[in-house]
Amino acid sequence: MGMYTELNMCCRVKDDPVAVSILMYLAHDRAHPPTELPDHPLFKCERWHQLLTCSSYYFVPRSVAIFEYDDVGKSWCLVSHAGLKNYDGEIGKFIDWISPYVDDRDTMIGYSRYEEDRDPVIYYSPS
């Protein structure tokens, strides 16, 4: 079977066309894959495209992935919960890839928690 890791994200994202296209695809627009992928280790992982939509009964049994533009805050917002098998280190690679696009400075943007661990790993945006 395999072990699962829970991933929760909540952050604002810069209005970068490539990042927005990828996050739209990851969150809900499967009909329109991104036309351009960065040269980043994340996109070499076999299951990178499932990052925000995997789910497991070890955690809340449904994934949630919202990525939309907030007219009031004038920014893109990502809110997600997923449970995935992190075999290729997809979570760390995702955090590394998304960090330059995060529009929040020095704030918590999410956490992950391995199914056998009590405590989560907290992720912060760059300062």
N, C-alpha and C positions, 0 to 999 in steps of 0.2 A: 504494500500500500504506500506509505510515504507520510512524511510529517508536513504539517501546514504551518504557515506563518500568516498572521493577521497584519494587514496594512491599512492604516487610516491616514488620510491626508486632508488638510484644510488650509488653503493658501490662495493668495492673489497671484496672478501670473501676468507678466508683461505682454504687451500686444505685439508679439513677434509672430509673423505669418507661419513660419515652419513649426514653432512650438504649439501655436494654436491649432494648426492642422493636425498634428500628432495627438494632442490631447482631446480634440473633438472625436477623432477616430477611436482612441482608447476608451473614452467615456460612453459614446453612444452612436456614432455615425459610421457603422461598419460598412455601409454601402460605398463610402468614399475614402479609400485608403490614402494616406499622404503620398503625394507625388515625389516628395523629397525627404530622404532620411539622412540625418547627420552621421558622420563617421564617428560613432560612439559605441563602446562595447555593449551597451544596452540593446542595440538593434541587431546585434549578432546572436543574441539569445533566441532560442527556438520559440519560446512562449512570451516574448515581450509584449505582443499585441493583446494578451489576456490579463495583463497586470491589474487593471481596475475592475475587471468583471468576473474573476474567479470567485468561487465561494466554497465554504466547507462547513460541515456541522460541528466542527470543533469550536467555531466562533459563531457569531450571528449568521444564520444559514442563508442569508441573502446578501448579494453585493449591491452596493449603491455607488453610482458614478454620475456625478453632476459636473458639467463644465459649461458655464454660460457667462455671458457678458452682463455685468451689473451696471445699469445706467446711472444709478445714484453714485456709486463709488468710482465709476469710470474705469473699471478694470475687469479682467477675466477672473472668475472664481472657480477653483477646483475643490470639490468636496467628494470624498470617496471612502468606501470601506470594502475590503476584499479579503479573501482567505486563499492563499496560493502555496504551491510547493515551490520553494525558493531555491531550487536545485542549482541554478546557474548564477546565483547571487543577483537575481533580477531586481530585488528591492534596493540594494545598495547602489546598483548601476542606475536605477531610476532616480534615486535621490541625487546622485552625482550629476546626471543629465539635466534634471529639472532645476537644480539650485541656481544656475545663472539667470534663469527666467523668472524666478520667484520675485514678486514685487514687494515683499515684506522683508524688512531688514532686522536681523538678530531677534527673531521670534520663533516660537515653536510652530512647525508646519505639519507635523505628523508624528506617527509612531508605528513601530512594528512589534509584534510579540509572537515568538515561537510557541507552538502549542504546549510544550513541556516546561516553559518558563513562566514564572510568576510575574516577573517585572518586564516592562516593555523597554525597547530601545527608542529614545526620543530623538527626533530630527529637528534641527534648527536651520533657519535660513542663514545665508552668509551675513556677516556683520559689515 
